[in-house]
Amino acid sequence: MDKLRIIGGNTLHGTVRIDGAKNAALPILAASILAESRSTIRNVPPLSDVYAMLAILESLGAVYTFDTDKKIVSIDTSGIKNNVAPYDMVRKMRASICLLGPLLARFGDTKVSMPGGCVIGQRPVDLHIKGLSCLNVSINIEHGYIVAQSACLKGGKVFLGGRFGSSVLATANVMLAAVKARGITRIECAACEPEIVDLAQCLNAMGAKISNAGSHTIIIEGVDRFNGVDYTIIPDRIEAGTYMIAGAVTRS
């Protein structure tokens, strides 16, 4: 087993560059599906979940390059024809559920495997299903897949309160569908983390009309078309905080 040997007692000095926030990168990469063109995403952290998301997007028909030194992803989603995210890929990453919203917005129907397959009892995706159902979406669970269909996405009032409070991924998923729904969507008990604000800013740069992100009530006016985007992901606050703590405890 690998182990780390740490010799402490020294003050720290120097400069570090903080990687992009994974929890912002994953839904922003999923948002590229909406554009049907090329997007450039900067400050993308080279993590296993990011590679898994890119692999799923590639399986759907996207073409991408990932410069891991510069941490830049260039992705063209114009060739996406497949609207099914299979279990053998989705099982590797819980956050892949956030593909449900943009695939539904683009195609009107989609099948996304439940992370972990078919689960009996309360599921971690229940808030996603509840939220999307408020947008005129019919959702069924079939053989471990979430099967979602909508003849026309329609804005509505969405309440995302759960047993453990707001959900970042469920909020992101509803946002990614609602941006293309007719009319106004009001998401109440929305997650207000910085990663949700970052997603909203990216979507607005693509042509969406989102306001109040960062509060517990997000307002979205649906639009018809989205442009490709050149966007830089926010730094990871947990990584930044870790370095701050290291500096504090060593009195640097």
For each residue, the residues with C-beta under 8 A, 3 or more apart:
1:
2:
3:
4:
5:
6:
7: 10
8: 250
9:
10: 7 250
11: 250 251 252
12: 246 247 250 252
13: 252
14:
15:
16: 243
17:
18: 235 236 239 240 243
19: 43 45 71 235 236 239
20: 24 25 42 43 44 45 71 232 233 234 235 236
21: 24 25 45 194 195 198 233 234 235 236 237
22: 25 26 45 47 49 50 236
23: 26 27 95 168 193 195
24: 20 21 27 28 194 195 198 199 233 234
25: 20 21 22 28 29 41 44 45 50 53 233
26: 22 23 29 30 49 50 53 93 95 96 98
27: 23 24 30 31 95 98 169 172 173 176 195 199
28: 24 25 31 32 41 198 199 202 231 233
29: 25 26 32 41 44 50 53 54 57 73 75
30: 26 27 33 53 57 98 99 101 102 172 176
31: 27 28 34 35 102 176 199 202 203 206
32: 28 29 35 39 41 57 62 75 77 228 229
33: 30 57 60 62 77 80 99 102 103 105 106
34: 31 102 105 106 176 179 180 203 206 226
35: 31 32 38 39 77 206 226 227 228 229
36: 77 78 80 106 226
37: 76 77 78 227 228
38: 35 74 75 76 77 78 228
39: 32 35 74 75 76 77 206 228 229 230 231
40: 72 73 74 75 228 229 230 231
41: 25 28 29 32 44 72 73 74 75 229 231 232 233
42: 20 70 71 72 230 231 232 233
43: 19 20 71 232 233 234 235
44: 20 25 29 41 50 66 71 72 73 233
45: 19 20 21 22 25 50 71 236
46: 50 51 66 68 71
47: 22 50 51
48: 51 52 92 93
49: 22 26 52 53 93 95
50: 22 25 26 29 44 45 46 47 53 54
51: 46 47 48 54 55 66
52: 48 49 55 56 89 92 93 96
53: 25 26 29 30 49 50 56 57 93 95 96
54: 29 50 51 57 58 64 66 73 75
55: 51 52 58 59 89
56: 52 53 59 60 85 89 90 96 99
57: 29 30 32 33 53 54 60 62 64 75 77 80
58: 54 55 61 62 63 64
59: 55 56 82 85 86 89
60: 33 56 57 80 81 82 83 85 103
61: 58 77 79 80 81 82
62: 32 33 57 58 75 76 77 79 80
63: 58 75 76 79
64: 54 57 58 73 74 75 76
65: 73 74
66: 44 46 51 54 72 73
67: 70 71 72 73 74
68: 46 71
69:
70: 42 67
71: 19 20 42 43 44 45 46 67 68
72: 40 41 42 44 66 67
73: 29 40 41 44 54 64 65 66 67
74: 38 39 40 41 64 65 67
75: 29 32 38 39 40 41 54 57 62 63 64
76: 37 38 39 62 63 64 79
77: 32 33 35 36 37 38 39 57 61 62 80
78: 36 37 38
79: 61 62 63 76
80: 33 36 57 60 61 62 77 83 106
81: 60 61
82: 59 60 61
83: 60 80 103 106 107 109 110 111
84: 110 111 112
85: 56 59 60 89 90 96 99 103 110 111 112 113
86: 59 89 90 113
87: 90 91 113 117 144 145
88: 91
89: 52 55 56 59 85 86 92 96 113
90: 56 85 86 87 93 96 97 112 113 114 115
91: 87 88 113 115 116 117
92: 48 52 89 96
93: 26 48 49 52 53 90 96 115
94: 97 115 124 169
95: 23 26 27 49 53 98 169
96: 26 52 53 56 85 89 90 92 93 99 112 115
97: 90 94 100 112 114 115 125 128 146 169 173
98: 26 27 30 95 101 102 169 172 173 176
99: 30 33 56 85 96 102 103 110 112
100: 97 103 104 110 112 128 132 146 148 173 177
101: 30 98 104 105 132 172 173 174 175 176 177 178
102: 30 31 33 34 98 99 105 106 176 177
103: 33 60 83 85 99 100 106 107 110 112
104: 100 101 107 108 109 110 132 137 148 150 153 177
105: 33 34 101 102 153 176 177 179 180 181
106: 33 34 36 80 83 102 103 180
107: 83 103 104 110
108: 104 149 150 151 153
109: 83 104 147 148 149 150
110: 83 84 85 99 100 103 104 107 147 148
111: 83 84 85 145 146 147 148
112: 84 85 90 96 97 99 100 103 145 146 148
113: 85 86 87 89 90 91 117 144 145 146
114: 90 97 117 118 119 123 125 141 144 145 146
115: 90 91 93 94 96 97 124 125
116: 91 119
117: 87 91 113 114 144
118: 114 141 143 144
119: 114 116 123 124
120:
121:
122: 126
123: 114 119 126
124: 94 115 119
125: 97 114 115 128 129 146
126: 122 123 129 130 162
127: 130 131 160 162 167 170
128: 97 100 125 131 132 146 167 169 170 173 174
129: 125 126 132 133 139 146
130: 126 127 133 134 159 160
131: 127 128 134 135 158 160 170 171 173 174 187
132: 100 101 104 128 129 135 137 139 148 173 174 177
133: 129 130 137 138 139
134: 130 131 137 156 157 158 159 174
135: 131 132 150 153 154 155 156 158 174 177 178 181 185
136: 150 151 152 153 154 156 181
137: 104 132 133 134 148 149 150 153 177
138: 133 148 149 150
139: 129 132 133 146 147 148 149
140: 146 147
141: 114 118 144 145 146 147
142: 145 147
143: 118
144: 87 113 114 117 118 141
145: 87 111 112 113 114 141 142
146: 97 100 111 112 113 114 125 128 129 139 140 141
147: 109 110 111 139 140 141 142
148: 100 104 109 110 111 112 132 137 138 139
149: 108 109 137 138 139
150: 104 108 109 135 136 137 138 153
151: 108 136
152: 136 182
153: 104 105 108 135 136 137 150 177 178 180 181 182 222
154: 135 136 181 182 183
155: 135 178 181 182 183 184 185 186 220 221 222
156: 134 135 136 181 183 185 186
157: 134 185 186 188
158: 131 134 135 174 178 185 186 187 188
159: 130 134 188 189
160: 127 130 131 166 167 170 171 174 187 188 189 190 191
161: 165 166 188 189
162: 126 127 165 166 167 170
163:
164: 167
165: 161 162 189
166: 160 161 162 170 171 189 190 191 192 216
167: 127 128 160 162 164 170 171 191
168: 23 171 172 191 193 195 196
169: 27 94 95 97 98 128 172 173
170: 127 128 131 160 162 166 167 173 174 191
171: 131 160 166 167 168 174 175 187 190 191 196 218
172: 27 30 98 101 168 169 175 176 191 195 196 199
173: 27 97 98 100 101 128 131 132 169 170 176 177
174: 101 128 131 132 134 135 158 160 170 171 177 178 185 187
175: 101 171 172 178 179 187 196 199 200 203 210 218 220
176: 27 30 31 34 98 101 102 105 172 173 179 199 203
177: 100 101 102 104 105 132 135 137 153 173 174 180 181
178: 101 135 153 155 158 174 175 181 185 187 220 222
179: 34 105 175 176 203 208 209 210 220 222 223 226
180: 34 105 106 153 177 222 223 224 226
181: 105 135 136 153 154 155 156 177 178 185 220 222
182: 152 153 154 155 222
183: 154 155 156 221 222
184: 155 219 220 221 222
185: 135 155 156 157 158 174 178 181 219 220 221 222
186: 155 156 157 158 217 218 219 220
187: 131 158 160 171 174 175 178 190 217 218 219 220
188: 157 158 159 160 161 216 217
189: 159 160 161 165 166 216
190: 160 166 171 187 196 213 215 216 217 218
191: 160 166 167 168 170 171 172 196
192: 166 196 197 213 214 215 216
193: 23 168 196 197
194: 21 24 197 198 214 234 237
195: 21 23 24 27 168 172 198 199 234
196: 168 171 172 175 190 191 192 193 199 200 213 214 218
197: 192 193 194 200 201 213 214
198: 21 24 28 194 195 201 202 233 234
199: 24 27 28 31 172 175 176 195 196 202 203 213
200: 175 196 197 203 204 208 210 213 214 218
201: 197 198 204 205 213 231
202: 28 31 198 199 205 206 229 231
203: 31 34 175 176 179 199 200 206 208 210 226
204: 200 201 207 208 209 210
205: 201 202 229 231
206: 31 34 35 39 202 203 226 227 228 229
207: 204 223 225 226 227
208: 179 200 203 204 220 223 226
209: 179 204 220 221 222 223
210: 175 179 200 203 204 213 218 219 220
211: 218 219 220
212: 215 217 218 219
213: 190 192 196 197 199 200 201 210 218
214: 192 194 196 197 200
215: 190 192 212 218
216: 166 188 189 190 192
217: 186 187 188 190 212
218: 171 175 186 187 190 196 200 210 211 212 213 215
219: 184 185 186 187 210 211 212
220: 155 175 178 179 181 184 185 186 187 208 209 210 211
221: 155 183 184 185 209
222: 153 155 178 179 180 181 182 183 184 185 209
223: 179 180 207 208 209 226
224: 180
225: 207
226: 34 35 36 179 180 203 206 207 208 223
227: 35 37 206 207
228: 32 35 37 38 39 40 206
229: 32 35 39 40 41 202 205 206
230: 39 40 42
231: 28 39 40 41 42 201 202 205
232: 20 41 42 43
233: 20 21 24 25 28 41 42 43 44 198
234: 20 21 24 43 194 195 198 237
235: 18 19 20 21 43 239 240
236: 18 19 20 21 22 45 239 240
237: 21 194 234 240 241
238: 241 242
239: 18 19 235 236 242 243
240: 18 235 236 237 243 244
241: 237 238 244 245
242: 238 239 245 246
243: 16 18 239 240 246 247
244: 240 241 247 248
245: 241 242 248 249
246: 12 242 243 249 250 252
247: 12 243 244 250 252
248: 244 245 251 252
249: 245 246
250: 8 10 11 12 246 247
251: 11 248
252: 11 12 13 246 247 248
